């Protein structure tokens, strides 16, 4: 038996997930559903060879890592999302990869996708790949113009959280003490917060 989560089905079909869950509760959902395990996610039953979903506009996979030493994960990340898309019948028009902190709002490639009205669907593996914070606001803003974000896996990541925190602290330290030595101060601040050193940030 092949299926995708009810939320994924709703996003692919430009239906708000809450509407899809309400339809399911009311018994008016236009597709057949099942639960693989009691209390598990509601799945929408699909054929074993799903037909590609004819989503309007351009469907783009966006993959991101925080630093260059994590670059090998980009290919793995893209591969996992591509495999999910193929199994779910989601058409992918192109793939965009980027290296940059999830806390950084000046990522050129992501900003380009968000500003391009022809890109109607952005697919990410985890919401953290889009941004560490306020992803719900981005999704709401896009949905107002008929665009959406598809999140393959709702679980949160912590594999590059340290790199993101260092990026944020570096920015704050640069404002407080100037750019010179800001990175070192940020690392010291993070280490102090973790209880690894008793050093002062301003030292």
N, C-alpha and C positions, 0 to 999 in steps of 0.2 A: 504494500500500500504506500503510495507516494503522496506527500503533502507539504505545504508550507504553512507557517503560522498565520493565524487570522489577521494579525497586524500587517505582515508582509503582503498578504493578498490584498488588503485594503489599500496600502500605499501604492502597489502596482496599478490598481484600478482607480486611483485618484479619489478614494473614499476615506474620510477621516476614520481612524481606527476606533474611536469611541462610537461612531455611527455603526460600524460593522459589529461591534460587540453588542450594541443595543438590538440590532436586527437579529443577532444570534439568540439573545435572551427572549425576544418576542417571537421567535420561530419563523421569521420572514426572510432569512438570509437566502439569497438566490443560488447558493452552492451547498454541496454536501460537506459536513464536517465530521471530525472524529477526534478522540483524545487517545494518544498512544498509551499513556499511563493515567490512572485515576488522579485527578487534581492537576494534571500536566497542562501544557499549553494547548489551546484549541487549534487544531490543524484543519486546513481546507484541503479536501481530497482532490488530487490532480491525477491525470493519467500517468503511466510510467514513462511516457515520452511526451512531455508537455510541449504544446505549441508556443512559440515565442509570443510574448505579450506585446501588442502593438501600441506601445506608449507614445503619446504625442511628444513632439520635440526631440531633443537630444538627451540620451541617457549616458551619463559619464561616471565612471568609477574613479573615486579620489582616494589615494593612499598616501599616508604621511608617516614619517618618523622624525624624532626630535633632533638627532645629531648624525653626522656623517659616519660615525662608527657603527650606526645601526642600519646603514644603507642596504646590507644584504637582506634585511627583513622586508624591504619594499617589494621585491619580487615574490617572496612567500605570501605577503599580504595580498598582492594583486591576484596571485594564483588561487588563494582561498575564496576571494570574492568572485572571481571569474567562475570557479567551480559551482559556487552557490547560485550564481545567475543562470548558468547553463541548466542546472537542475530545477530551477524555479521558473524557467521560461522567460526570464527577463532579458530583453535585448540590451546589449552594451555597444554603444557607438564609438567610444574611445576611452582611454585610460590616462589619468593625470597623476603624476607622483610628485611629491614635494618633501624637502627636508627643512624642518623648522619647528620651533616650539609650539605646542598646542595652546600656550598662553599668549602667543604673539598674534596680534590682530593685523599685521602688515604682510601676511603671506600672499605674494603676488599671484600665484596660480589659483589659490582658492578664491581670492577676491575677484579674479577674472571670471571664474565660473559663476559666482554669486551675482555678478553684475551683468552676465550675459543672459538675456531673456529667452534665447533659443535653447538654453540648457534647462530643461524642465524637471529632470530627475538627477540627483547626485547620490551615488551609492557608496557607502563607507562600511568598513567591517565593524567598527565600534564607534560610538558617538565621540569618544575621546580623540579619534583620528581627525574628526572635523574640528573640535575645539574642546578644551578642558572644562570650560564654563559656558553657561548660557546657550547651549545648543538648542534648547527649547524655544528661545527667542528667535533664533535663525529660522527654525522650522516654521514657526508661526508667521514670520514675515514672508517667507517663500509661499506658504499655503495661500496667503491672501491674493497672490497672483497666479494661482493654479499650478505652482511648482512644489516639489517636495524633496525631502531627504529620506533615503531608504537606509536603515541601519540593519545590517545582517545579523549581528550578535549584540544583544542588549547589555551583556556583562561589561563592567568597567575594567580598564587596564591600569596597571601600575608599573609596567616594565620601563617606561621612559619618564615616570613622574619626577624622578630626581633631576633629570636633565631639564625638565620644564621649570622646576622650582629654582634651579640655578639661574636659568634665563631670567625669571622674574626678579630674583634677588639682585642679579647683576644690574638690571635696569634701575631698581631702587637705589642701589649703592652708587651708580653713576650719577644719579640726580643729587644724592646727598654729598658725595665726596669727589665728584668728577669722574671722568672715564678712566683715568689712569689707576690701575690697580683694582677696578671695580669687580672684576671676575674673582680675584683672590679674596676680596672681602666677602663676596657672595658665598664662596665655598666655606669660608670660616664661619659665616652666619649659619649656614645649613648644618655644619658639623656641630656647632654650639647648640643648635636646636635639637639635634639628635643625642646630645649629652656626651659627645665624643671628646669635647675639649672645653676648657673653661675660658678660652681666649675671648677677647673683646673684639667686636666688629670694627670698632674705630681704631684699633691698635695698628 
